[in-house]
Amino acid sequence: MRSGNNTFPVIILFIICSMASYPFEATAKAKKKYKSSLYASWGYNTEWYTHPNIKISQPGLGNDYTLNHVTAHDRRGWDHNLLHQPITIPQFNCRIGYMFNEDKGWGVELNYDHPKFIVSEGQQVHITGKKDGQPVDEVITFSEANGFFYYLNNGANFFLFNMVKRWKFIADKKGNVRIDAFGKLGTGFMVPHVENSLFGNKNNPHFEVNGWNTGLEGALRLTLMHYVYIEYANKLDYARYRGLKIYKGTARQNMGTYEMILNVGINIPVRNKTIYIANDEAPELK
């Protein structure tokens, strides 16, 4: 005859099996993983330009000529008394972006640059075409004293809508210091401020929406404590301006631009979720 109650060993066995079935929850810790992020930055730039042809059309004056291969430069503004003038006076740039896939590093960005295009004073410019209804082929001294200046001085003003790709390079174990590389490609439009004088005839300085441009940008970003970053970028831009208003006519030009840019920005993780990772297997999130 067997005596005793078998219920107690069964209960113990059930508890042991239950614990063995859930080792992850028993030893896990909660960590946050961000699915996407917003970012915004502000900074300053310097530029170098190709030597464009500026084509002039003034039908009422009998003018249809070209300023051939003009030399132009930027006007940085940030290299002198930066802290004693409005922040939008120097050549500045700003970006607003959304990384919609943090894991794979894909995002979109609104990209605005405020470079200044100044046709260099005192250069010898070859003019060809028609002037006052007659053929013209001459070299003039392009200077204000001689009746000539040509500025996109309140900005050549590039707006671009970019696709963004990020590559993770270096990060410490906690991700408080990290370096990423970015590639950006986009297209957009310009809002130049047009101011000029040709043969002593000045236009009415103005802003206008004009033409289209496309840009390719590469950048290195140093992020500190997840939220603050410094970004150094190099950019190539190609712009086509059409119908720039001048005295009794229009001008058009194509130009390439090489920019160097330094920005300071803020990164804001969004749409975060909590995941559970076993203590002995938890990777450090970057």
C-alpha positions in Angstrom: 0.0 0.0 0.0 1.5 3.4 -1.1 1.0 6.3 1.2 1.6 10.1 0.9 0.4 12.8 -1.4 2.0 13.3 -4.9 0.5 16.8 -5.4 3.5 18.7 -3.9 6.1 17.2 -6.3 3.9 18.0 -9.2 3.6 21.6 -8.2 7.3 21.9 -7.8 7.9 20.4 -11.2 5.4 22.8 -12.8 7.1 25.8 -11.3 10.6 24.7 -12.5 9.3 24.1 -16.0 7.6 27.4 -16.1 10.8 29.2 -15.1 12.8 27.3 -17.7 10.3 28.3 -20.4 10.9 32.1 -19.8 14.6 32.7 -19.1 14.6 35.8 -21.3 12.0 37.7 -19.2 13.7 36.7 -16.0 17.1 38.1 -17.0 16.2 40.8 -19.5 16.5 44.5 -19.2 14.6 47.2 -21.0 16.3 49.4 -23.6 15.0 52.0 -26.1 15.5 51.7 -29.8 14.6 54.6 -32.0 13.0 53.9 -35.4 13.3 57.4 -36.8 14.6 60.9 -35.9 14.2 64.6 -36.8 17.2 66.9 -37.1 17.8 70.6 -37.9 21.0 72.6 -38.3 22.4 76.1 -39.0 25.8 77.1 -40.2 27.9 79.0 -42.7 29.6 78.4 -46.0 32.1 79.5 -48.6 32.0 78.9 -52.3 33.9 78.8 -55.6 32.2 79.2 -58.9 32.7 78.1 -62.5 33.1 80.8 -65.1 29.6 81.2 -66.6 28.5 82.9 -69.8 25.9 85.5 -68.9 23.5 86.0 -71.9 21.8 89.4 -72.1 18.5 90.0 -74.0 17.1 93.6 -74.3 15.0 93.6 -77.4 13.8 97.2 -77.0 17.4 98.4 -77.0 18.6 96.1 -79.8 20.8 94.1 -77.5 21.4 90.4 -77.6 25.0 89.7 -76.4 27.0 87.5 -74.1 29.4 88.2 -71.3 31.8 85.4 -71.9 33.4 83.3 -69.1 33.1 85.9 -66.3 34.9 85.4 -63.1 32.9 85.6 -59.8 33.5 85.1 -56.1 31.5 84.8 -52.9 31.2 87.2 -50.1 31.5 85.2 -46.9 30.6 87.8 -44.2 31.1 85.3 -41.4 34.9 85.9 -41.3 34.6 89.5 -39.9 32.5 90.7 -37.0 30.2 87.6 -37.0 28.9 88.3 -33.5 28.1 91.9 -34.3 25.6 91.5 -37.1 22.4 89.6 -37.8 23.0 85.9 -38.3 21.4 86.0 -41.8 23.8 88.6 -43.2 26.7 86.2 -43.8 26.5 83.3 -46.2 24.5 80.9 -44.2 22.8 77.5 -44.7 20.2 75.5 -42.8 18.8 72.0 -43.1 15.7 70.2 -41.7 15.6 66.5 -42.1 13.8 63.3 -41.2 15.5 60.0 -40.9 12.6 57.7 -41.5 14.6 54.5 -41.2 17.3 54.6 -38.5 18.4 51.0 -38.9 19.1 51.3 -42.7 20.1 55.0 -42.6 17.6 56.5 -45.0 16.0 59.9 -44.8 14.8 63.1 -46.5 15.9 66.7 -46.1 15.0 70.3 -47.0 18.3 71.9 -47.8 18.7 75.7 -48.1 22.0 77.6 -48.9 22.5 81.3 -49.0 25.7 81.8 -51.1 26.5 85.1 -52.8 27.6 85.4 -56.4 29.6 88.6 -57.2 31.1 89.1 -60.6 34.6 90.3 -59.9 35.5 93.9 -60.1 38.1 95.1 -62.6 38.2 92.0 -64.8 38.4 92.1 -68.6 35.2 90.6 -70.1 34.8 89.6 -73.7 31.4 90.6 -75.1 30.1 89.1 -78.3 26.7 89.3 -80.1 24.6 92.4 -80.9 24.7 95.8 -79.2 22.4 98.6 -80.3 21.4 96.4 -83.3 25.0 96.1 -84.5 27.5 93.2 -84.2 29.8 93.6 -81.1 33.0 91.8 -80.4 35.0 93.7 -77.8 36.6 93.5 -74.4 35.5 95.8 -71.6 36.7 96.5 -68.1 33.9 95.2 -65.8 33.9 97.7 -63.0 31.3 99.9 -61.3 33.3 103.0 -62.4 32.8 101.8 -66.0 29.0 101.3 -65.5 29.1 97.5 -64.8 28.3 95.4 -61.8 26.4 92.1 -61.5 25.4 90.7 -58.1 23.3 87.9 -56.7 24.5 89.5 -53.4 21.5 88.9 -51.2 21.8 85.3 -52.3 21.9 83.0 -55.2 19.7 81.1 -52.8 19.5 77.3 -53.5 16.6 75.3 -52.2 16.9 71.5 -52.6 14.8 68.5 -51.6 17.3 65.7 -50.8 17.3 62.0 -50.4 19.8 61.2 -47.6 21.8 58.1 -46.9 23.8 57.6 -43.6 26.7 55.2 -43.0 27.7 54.6 -39.3 31.5 54.9 -38.8 32.6 55.1 -35.2 30.8 55.1 -31.8 31.7 54.5 -28.2 29.9 51.7 -26.3 27.1 54.0 -25.0 26.8 55.9 -28.2 27.5 59.3 -26.5 30.2 60.1 -29.1 29.7 58.9 -32.7 30.8 59.8 -36.2 28.6 59.1 -39.2 29.0 59.8 -42.9 26.1 61.2 -45.0 25.5 61.3 -48.7 22.8 63.7 -50.1 21.3 64.0 -53.6 18.5 66.3 -54.6 17.0 68.9 -56.9 15.1 72.1 -56.3 14.8 75.8 -57.3 16.4 79.1 -56.6 15.2 82.5 -55.2 18.0 84.8 -56.3 18.3 88.5 -55.4 19.1 90.2 -58.7 21.1 93.5 -58.7 23.1 94.7 -61.8 24.2 97.5 -64.0 25.2 97.0 -67.7 26.6 99.9 -69.7 25.4 102.2 -66.9 21.8 100.9 -67.0 20.8 99.7 -63.5 17.9 97.3 -62.8 15.5 97.5 -59.9 17.0 95.1 -57.2 14.6 92.4 -56.4 14.0 88.7 -55.4 12.4 86.3 -57.8 11.7 82.5 -58.0 13.9 81.4 -60.9 15.2 78.2 -62.6 16.2 74.9 -61.1 19.3 73.3 -59.6 20.6 70.0 -58.5 23.1 69.2 -55.8 25.3 66.4 -54.5 26.6 66.6 -50.9 28.9 64.6 -48.7 29.2 65.2 -45.0 30.8 63.9 -41.8 28.8 64.4 -38.6 30.1 64.3 -35.0 27.2 63.6 -32.6 27.6 64.2 -28.9 25.3 62.8 -26.2 22.8 61.6 -28.9 21.3 65.1 -29.4 23.9 67.7 -30.4 26.1 67.5 -33.5 28.6 69.3 -35.7 28.6 68.6 -39.4 31.3 69.4 -42.0 30.1 69.1 -45.6 31.3 69.5 -49.2 28.8 70.1 -51.9 28.6 70.4 -55.7 25.6 72.3 -57.2 24.6 73.0 -60.7 22.1 75.8 -61.3 20.3 77.2 -64.4 18.9 80.7 -64.1 16.4 81.9 -66.7 14.8 85.3 -67.2 16.7 87.2 -64.5 15.2 90.7 -64.7 17.6 93.5 -65.8 17.1 96.9 -67.3 14.5 96.5 -70.1 15.3 92.9 -70.5 16.5 89.6 -69.0 19.6 87.7 -68.3 20.3 83.9 -68.1 23.2 81.9 -67.0 24.3 78.4 -65.9 26.8 77.9 -63.2 28.5 75.3 -61.1 29.3 75.8 -57.4 31.6 74.1 -55.0 30.7 74.7 -51.3 32.3 74.0 -48.0 29.8 74.1 -45.1 30.1 73.9 -41.3 26.9 73.4 -39.3 25.8 72.9 -35.7 22.6 71.0 -35.2 20.2 69.1 -32.9 18.9 65.6 -33.4 15.6 64.5 -31.9 14.8 60.7 -31.8 11.1 60.0 -32.4 8.7 57.0 -32.6 10.8 55.1 -30.1 9.8 51.7 -28.8 11.0 49.6 -25.8 12.7 46.3 -26.6 13.9 43.7 -24.1 17.4 42.3 -24.4 19.0 39.6 -22.2 21.7 41.1 -19.9 24.4 38.8 -21.2 23.6 39.5 -24.8 22.6 43.1 -24.9 24.3 45.1 -27.6 25.1 48.7 -27.1 22.8 50.8 -29.2 24.5 53.4 -31.4 
